[in-house]
């Protein structure tokens, strides 16, 4: 029966690649194989699993953070930030690209919605980059990549879901993601600076005659810092849970956006939040049914036996698991990997006594990379949708290749130096509990 569990997994992958709706495919395949190989009374366990999802207080943070991000996107926050940062850094070689990375980091720490970030920066920044003589490859690569920072920089939706799947406190996972996020930003900045130095034509400096209005800079950036502290600072110092801080963030976003947020935009934000949240939870319910049947058929035991007998033991498992997630990222959405693959790998990581927080961050960086990997990287398609009609998708594919390499370098550094991930959570724990 264990072999049939693997066949069930293969059928699921084929069905998803064909294009069937993920949530319903998960449930249908679970019912089909469970009905054939298990007693139907086995499904009596399913309602309690679904009830557990419905009553999970931590997962309530998902719609709140999504709403916060969409409201801020509707408020024109990105436009203000891009204009301000462009004024600050535009006179440097590669200055516009540096501005986009910094804005991407700010938006990641406040919105965390990859699609909205890439589309907004693509509409606003891409024409400006091309007009000022930037290489189309660098321009598209930097926008597509900076938009994905919302996957790793808190408050990331994927971190909340990974925390629930793996069993790590959300607050500690947010802390663990801070330095890896800074590492990736530093790699992007270093690449742009070196590229601009070696090939000035691809990233020219701008002739900016306007004096920097520091009051405007403060007026633009300070509210964002306040919102970031209201959301992340309250979690890090133990004042609020992630769900409570998400509520602070939603209210803060409404306050920041009140002058620009029309009733129509508010309605659109609420509808978008409802659609995205419904999609996430429908997939989660389907994955719960699939996981229940997969374990009932002994699939988890077979996978455990295979992965625990690899050469190199823990390191062999780490290499294979990260490679599996990386390859699946070429074809599957991050939600599918998070809900289907991660629950299978996490118990094996625990068996090898691998720190689950570290493991979760490695998975998160891997999933972030999946937004950039052709042919199905979602960030690439978001950008193509708003790029000039003359720009080919192959230009965007070529543009992200250096950044995929940077992602892999960052992932290798995180594997070799776990303290990049673990130092800050351990430091905060020692300050709070000592």
C-alpha positions in Angstrom: 0.0 0.0 0.0 2.9 2.3 0.6 3.9 2.2 -3.1 0.3 3.2 -3.9 0.8 6.3 -1.7 3.7 7.3 -3.9 1.6 6.6 -7.0 -1.1 8.9 -5.5 1.5 11.6 -5.1 2.6 11.2 -8.7 -1.0 11.4 -9.9 -1.4 14.6 -7.9 1.7 16.2 -9.5 0.5 15.2 -13.0 -3.0 16.6 -12.4 -1.6 19.9 -11.1 0.8 20.3 -14.1 -2.1 19.6 -16.5 -3.9 22.5 -14.9 -6.7 21.2 -12.7 -7.6 23.4 -9.8 -5.3 22.5 -6.9 -7.7 22.6 -4.0 -10.3 20.4 -5.6 -7.6 18.1 -7.1 -6.1 17.5 -3.7 -9.5 16.6 -2.2 -10.6 14.5 -5.2 -7.5 12.4 -5.3 -7.6 11.9 -1.5 -11.2 10.6 -1.8 -10.4 8.4 -4.8 -7.4 6.6 -3.3 -8.8 6.7 0.3 -12.0 5.1 -0.9 -10.1 2.3 -2.7 -7.4 1.5 -0.2 -8.8 2.6 3.2 -12.0 2.0 5.1 -14.4 4.9 4.4 -14.7 5.4 8.2 -11.1 6.7 8.1 -12.6 9.9 6.7 -14.3 10.5 10.1 -11.0 12.1 11.1 -11.3 14.7 8.4 -13.9 17.0 10.0 -11.8 17.5 13.1 -8.8 18.3 11.0 -10.8 21.0 9.1 -12.2 22.3 12.4 -8.6 22.6 13.6 -7.9 24.8 10.6 -11.0 27.0 11.2 -10.1 27.5 14.9 -6.4 28.2 14.4 -5.8 31.6 15.8 -2.4 32.0 14.2 -3.8 31.5 10.7 -6.1 34.5 11.3 -3.1 36.6 10.7 -3.2 35.6 7.0 -6.2 37.7 5.9 -5.2 40.6 8.1 -1.7 40.8 6.7 -3.1 40.4 3.1 -5.6 43.2 3.7 -2.9 45.4 5.1 -0.7 44.9 2.1 -3.4 45.5 -0.5 -4.6 48.7 1.3 -1.1 50.1 1.3 -0.7 49.1 -2.4 -3.9 51.0 -3.2 -2.7 54.0 -1.2 0.1 54.9 -3.5 2.9 54.0 -1.0 5.1 52.5 -3.7 4.9 55.6 -5.9 6.0 57.9 -3.1 8.8 55.6 -2.0 10.1 55.1 -5.6 10.1 58.9 -6.2 11.8 59.7 -2.9 14.5 57.0 -3.2 15.1 57.9 -6.9 15.9 61.4 -5.8 18.2 60.2 -3.1 20.2 57.6 -5.1 19.5 58.5 -8.8 22.7 60.5 -9.2 24.8 57.4 -8.5 25.7 54.7 -11.1 23.0 52.1 -10.7 21.2 54.5 -8.4 17.7 53.7 -9.8 18.3 50.0 -9.4 19.5 50.6 -5.8 16.3 52.6 -5.2 14.1 49.7 -6.4 15.9 47.2 -4.1 15.3 49.5 -1.1 11.7 50.1 -2.0 11.2 46.4 -2.5 12.5 45.8 1.0 10.2 48.5 2.5 7.2 47.1 0.6 8.1 43.6 1.8 8.1 44.7 5.4 4.8 46.4 5.0 2.8 44.7 2.3 4.4 41.3 1.6 2.1 40.7 -1.4 4.5 39.7 -4.3 2.1 40.2 -7.2 1.0 43.7 -6.1 4.6 44.7 -5.5 6.0 43.5 -8.8 3.0 44.9 -10.8 3.2 48.3 -9.1 7.0 48.7 -9.5 6.7 47.4 -13.1 4.2 50.0 -14.0 6.1 52.9 -12.3 9.7 52.0 -12.4 10.3 49.9 -15.6 9.5 52.8 -18.0 11.8 55.1 -16.1 14.6 52.6 -16.1 14.4 52.0 -19.8 14.0 55.7 -20.6 17.2 56.5 -18.6 19.2 53.9 -20.6 19.2 50.9 -18.2 19.8 47.5 -19.7 16.4 45.8 -20.2 17.9 42.7 -18.6 19.0 44.5 -15.5 15.8 46.5 -15.3 13.5 43.5 -15.5 15.7 41.3 -13.3 15.9 43.9 -10.5 12.1 44.6 -10.5 11.1 40.9 -10.6 13.6 40.0 -7.9 13.0 42.9 -5.5 9.3 42.1 -5.6 9.9 38.6 -4.2 11.4 39.9 -1.0 8.0 39.8 0.5 8.4 36.1 0.7 11.2 36.1 3.1 11.0 39.5 4.9 8.5 39.6 7.7 5.5 39.8 7.9 5.5 37.2 5.1 2.4 35.1 4.5 4.5 32.1 3.6 6.4 32.3 6.9 3.1 32.2 8.8 2.0 29.1 6.8 5.4 27.5 7.2 5.3 28.1 10.9 1.9 26.3 11.1 3.1 23.4 8.8 6.4 22.8 10.6 5.4 23.7 14.2 7.6 26.7 14.8 6.4 29.9 16.7 5.6 32.6 14.1 7.4 35.3 16.1 10.6 33.3 16.3 10.4 32.5 12.5 9.9 36.2 11.8 13.0 36.9 13.9 14.9 34.2 12.1 14.1 35.7 8.7 15.4 39.2 9.4 19.1 38.5 8.8 18.6 36.2 5.8 16.4 38.9 4.3 19.2 41.5 4.9 21.7 39.0 3.4 19.7 38.7 0.2 19.3 42.5 0.0 23.0 42.9 0.4 23.8 40.5 -2.3 21.4 42.3 -4.7 23.0 45.7 -3.9 26.5 44.3 -4.3 25.6 42.9 -7.7 24.1 46.1 -8.9 27.1 48.2 -7.7 29.6 45.9 -9.3 27.6 45.7 -12.5 27.3 49.5 -12.6 31.1 49.9 -12.0 32.1 47.3 -14.6 29.5 48.3 -17.2 28.4 51.9 -16.6 26.3 51.9 -19.8 23.9 49.3 -18.4 23.2 51.3 -15.3 24.0 55.0 -15.9 23.8 57.8 -13.3 21.0 60.4 -13.7 21.5 64.1 -14.0 19.4 65.3 -11.0 19.4 69.0 -10.6 16.7 69.1 -7.9 17.9 69.5 -4.3 16.9 66.8 -1.9 13.9 67.8 0.2 14.8 66.1 3.5 11.4 67.0 5.0 9.7 65.1 2.2 12.0 62.2 2.7 11.2 62.0 6.4 7.5 62.5 5.7 7.5 59.6 3.3 9.7 57.2 5.3 8.8 57.8 8.9 5.2 56.6 8.8 6.5 53.4 7.2 9.0 52.8 10.0 6.2 53.4 12.5 4.0 50.9 10.8 6.9 48.3 10.6 7.5 48.8 14.4 3.7 48.5 15.1 3.6 45.2 13.2 7.1 43.6 13.8 8.4 45.4 16.8 5.4 44.4 18.9 6.0 40.7 18.0 9.7 40.8 18.6 9.5 42.4 22.0 6.6 40.2 23.1 3.9 42.7 23.4 1.6 41.1 20.8 1.0 37.8 19.0 1.4 37.8 15.2 -2.4 37.8 14.8 -2.7 40.8 17.1 0.1 42.6 15.4 -1.6 41.9 12.0 -4.7 43.7 13.4 -2.5 46.6 14.3 -1.1 46.6 10.8 -4.5 46.5 9.2 -5.6 49.5 11.2 -2.3 51.3 10.6 -2.6 50.8 6.9 -6.1 52.3 6.9 -4.8 55.3 8.9 -1.9 55.8 6.5 -4.1 55.5 3.4 -7.2 57.4 4.6 -6.7 60.5 2.4 -6.1 58.4 -0.7 -8.3 55.4 -0.2 -11.7 55.8 -1.9 -14.6 53.6 -1.0 -14.2 51.8 -4.3 -10.5 51.1 -3.5 -11.5 49.9 0.0 -14.1 47.6 -1.5 -11.6 46.2 -4.1 -9.1 45.6 -1.2 -11.7 43.7 0.8 -12.7 41.6 -2.3 -9.1 40.8 -3.2 -8.4 39.8 0.4 -11.4 37.5 0.5 -10.4 35.9 -2.8 -6.8 35.4 -1.9 -7.6 34.1 1.7 -10.3 31.7 0.3 -7.8 30.3 -2.2 -5.2 29.7 0.6 -7.6 28.0 2.9 -9.3 25.9 0.2 -5.8 24.6 -0.7 -5.0 24.0 2.9 -8.2 22.0 3.5 -7.5 19.9 0.3 -3.9 19.4 1.4 -5.2 18.3 4.9 -7.4 15.6 3.2 -4.5 14.5 1.0 -2.1 14.3 3.8 -4.5 12.3 5.9 -4.9 9.7 3.2 -1.2 9.7 2.3 -0.3 8.9 5.9 -3.1 6.4 6.3 -1.7 4.5 3.3 1.8 4.5 4.9 3.3 7.0 2.4 5.0 9.0 5.2 6.7 5.8 6.5 8.1 4.9 3.1 9.4 8.4 2.4 10.9 8.5 6.0 12.6 5.2 5.3 14.0 6.4 2.0 15.2 9.8 3.2 16.7 8.6 6.5 18.9 6.1 4.7 20.6 8.5 2.3 24.4 8.8 2.3 25.5 11.6 4.6 22.5 11.2 6.9 21.3 14.6 8.0 23.4 16.5 5.4 22.3 14.1 2.7 18.6 14.7 3.7 19.2 18.5 3.7 20.7 18.4 0.2 18.0 16.2 -1.3 15.1 18.0 0.4 16.3 21.5 -0.7 17.0 20.1 -4.2 13.4 18.7 -4.3 11.9 22.0 -3.3 14.1 23.9 -5.7 13.2 21.7 -8.7 9.4 21.6 -7.8 9.6 25.4 -7.7 10.1 25.4 -11.5 6.6 23.9 -11.9 4.5 24.3 -8.8 3.2 27.3 -6.8 4.7 28.0 -3.4 1.4 27.2 -1.7 1.3 23.7 -3.2 4.9 23.0 -2.1 4.2 24.4 1.4 1.0 22.4 2.0 1.9 19.1 0.2 5.7 18.7 0.4 6.8 20.5 3.6 4.6 18.4 5.9 6.3 15.3 4.6 9.8 16.7 5.0 9.4 18.4 8.4 9.1 15.2 10.5 12.2 13.8 8.9 14.1 17.0 9.7 13.0 16.6 13.3 14.1 13.0 13.3 17.6 14.2 12.3 17.4 16.8 15.1 17.8 19.6 12.5 16.7 22.9 14.0 13.2 23.4 12.5 13.4 27.2 12.5 16.6 27.0 10.4 15.0 24.4 8.2 11.9 26.6 7.7 14.0 29.6 6.6 15.9 27.5 4.1 12.6 26.3 2.7 11.3 29.9 2.6 14.3 31.2 0.7 13.9 28.2 -1.7 10.2 29.1 -2.2 11.1 32.7 -2.8 13.5 31.6 -5.6 10.6 29.6 -7.2 9.0 33.0 -8.0 11.9 33.7 -10.3 12.6 30.3 -11.9 11.4 29.8 -15.5 9.1 28.7 -17.0 6.4 29.2 -14.4 7.9 31.8 -12.0 5.0 34.0 -11.1 7.0 37.1 -10.6 8.1 36.9 -14.3 4.5 36.7 -15.5 3.4 39.5 -13.2 6.1 41.7 -14.7 5.4 40.6 -18.3 1.8 41.6 -17.9 2.7 45.3 -17.3 5.9 45.5 -19.4 5.9 47.3 -22.8 4.4 45.1 -25.6 7.7 45.0 -27.4 9.5 43.3 -24.4 9.8 39.6 -24.9 9.4 37.1 -22.0 12.8 35.8 -22.9 14.3 39.2 -21.9 12.8 38.8 -18.4 14.0 35.2 -18.2 17.6 36.3 -19.0 17.3 39.2 -16.7 16.6 37.1 -13.6 19.3 34.5 -14.2 22.0 36.5 -12.2 19.6 37.0 -9.4 18.7 33.3 -9.3 22.4 32.6 -8.9 22.5 35.2 -6.1 19.6 33.4 -4.4 21.5 30.1 -4.6 24.6 31.7 -3.2 22.5 33.1 -0.3 20.9 29.7 0.3 24.3 28.1 0.4 25.5 30.7 2.9 22.5 30.0 5.1 23.1 26.3 5.0 26.8 26.6 5.9 26.3 29.3 8.6 23.1 28.5 10.5 23.8 31.3 13.0 22.8 33.8 10.3 19.3 32.5 10.9 19.5 31.5 14.6 21.5 34.3 16.2 18.7 36.9 16.4 16.0 34.6 17.8 18.4 33.2 20.4 19.5 36.7 21.3 15.9 38.0 21.8 15.1 34.8 23.8 18.0 35.4 26.1 17.1 39.0 26.7 13.5 38.2 27.4 13.9 35.1 29.5 17.1 35.8 31.4 
